[in-house]
């Protein structure tokens, strides 16, 4: 199949999922065409089945806001025609689904049918999408997609709750490449961070408010009083500076290390003992899955789709958003009476259920279903 993938190429989870899906499809022999405004971060190698088409955004003094959606739609029209694509798969509703709708209408005037699959990732529904400035367009473009998928049942539920959707939404959970995300031997690294064999707690995110990094610090502070431990904060974003100040104020800066953005996050996760995801909202929690694949149990909130991944009492614990007291208690519970090994084992076992080899065929079947539906309409 020749598939066009549209996504945000930056560090966000939706771009990562889209890129990893494209890579996996290419490995299966599909021709995958990425259509984005810059090279996706995880697309830094050569594959004979992967193509990258850059969306050029021409600006003009009159444009206070360059019309990206139009440039994207025009590029999709061009690539579908030139490369004879069979299907467009857009990740993140805004503005990708509406740009795809426009491209589809333009192509129809040229006698070309192109099915469009939209994957909802989270903030396109739970934060930005339902705002009145976008809601009508988001509803319309979801309803006009030929196939709609969502990364968790909770996100599907929220989409039906907040938008007037007539289309079916198929839940296809996010996935992980266990060949890349696996526990590696990095003892020297652990020794450097935890010289006295302290427990290592890790948080990775884009440091936006929704991630509640304050809660990570508050929980760590409580755990650290009982269990000798260190905290690694990986990633960067608007909250980082404030979090540094908070660590100073709480007197724990000596035990906290900020690593900034890391490409090979699996190397750091390999030496982790516990992962923290106290997010306010999280449609799936890909970062937690990455940790679990590296045998790291998770202390998280029970927001959104997280409980569909992190099984309470088995692979870690889930608590109400903001309940730092309980999160700390649960972390200490895992660290005592030699419970950690079983939680680690359970985390890996659960992560294996989300192996890309299990999820890829579900996407392929979805594409086949959509193609069949669109091509058989007379
Ligand atoms: O949450 C982020 O920081 C990035 C965001 C995105 O839009 O790229 O991630 C969303 O999509 C991921 C991949 O499907 C999910 O794993 C995240 O849970 C989801 N984030 C939220 O819902 C807040």
Boltz pocket constraint, residues with backbone or C-beta under 6 A from the ligand:
constraints:
  - pocket:
      binder: B
      contacts: [[A, 11], [A, 12], [A, 13], [A, 14], [A, 15], [A, 17], [A, 92], [A, 120], [A, 121], [A, 122], [A, 123], [A, 124], [A, 126], [A, 151], [A, 174], [A, 206], [A, 210], [A, 281], [A, 282], [A, 283], [A, 284], [A, 285], [A, 286], [A, 287], [A, 304]]
      max_distance: 6.0
